[in-house]
């Protein structure tokens, strides 16, 4: 009786929803499950931020529609953050737009610029929303393989002439989900020149920028000369401050791209709850000791997992950033993940869910304790 639209029929099942469904099913059956599946921090939001939210939520002025690009104090806090950590000067009035999490901004962005048949250059394996947002806007995704041979960086020279002629958007995401790769300064400079030459918008997803290890801070996209001429950066408080459920992020960069996204959002949503924005000011302006402690926790987990997988006989590439470990299983990653799920009750994400170049891989999220990581390695050892 009620037929779905063609675009809805093309939507694949959202990978992480399916993983969570399987987890809940196993738990309901009485199994003890260790899940490295969804990249959802198990650590709590820092107490100073929770307290700022508790105070803000009692302010009746925040209970009304939060129209516009976001609170001025929060946009200023974002600008101050960029100036402090990447020596980048942003205009809070014209170059920053607050989002209900960076995911919604990334998904909505193509609606502002993609016409039917236009092409987005999408990394694969990659965050599924780049492709889904393009498809819902009527565009076509041209997938750029990320492989170990190219350091998990796209090869711009391999893009077909036909796709390039129709392309409008280039998506990049570093530090990268799912591969955990980082991009060098030279590569990002090359990407900026490539976009300028071919009149492309560069959408840079920096959600994992603060999750780095060994003191090796990733390159800041907007700090590079020329970046703002072609690009817009999406960032979030979700991973840096363990706030995935709070749904708050931002877009910043080229004022025309930011303005277009803000105008689109005015016609779709009514903005981000202002009490959360007030807490966001505390996130960025308050002491950052909790972020340092979080990085140290993830680094210990990374090392524990890497050691455990090496002891199981795997060749492990230790990530320099993100809270993911991208493992080459040496076999079919989907079958490997299914084996771990059914026989060890350990959940990992099949790499193929991020794109065909991930077929041999699985992704581990470092969102379980060191004790659970050790237990999971013991379970896996028994079945391999």
Secondary structure, 3 states (H helix, E strand, C coil): CCCCCHHHHHCCCCHHHHHHHHHHHHHHCCCCCEECCCCCCCCCCCHHHHHHHHHHCCCHHHHCCCCCCCCHHHHHHHHHHHHHHHCCCCCCCCCEEEECCHHHHHHHHHHHHCCCCCEEEEEECCCHHHHHHHHHCCCEEEEEECCHHHCCCCCHHHCCHHHHHHEEEEEEECCCCCCCCCCCHHHHHHHHHHHHHHCCEEEEECCCCCCECCCCCCCCHHHCCCHHHHEEEEEECCCCCCCCCCCCEEEEECHHHHHHHHHHHHCCCCCCCHHHHHHHHHHHHCCCHHHHHHHHHHHHHHHHHHHHHHHCCCCCCCCCECCEEEEECCCCHHHHHHHHHHHHCEECEEHHHHCHHHCCEEEEECCCCHHHHHHHHHHHHHHC
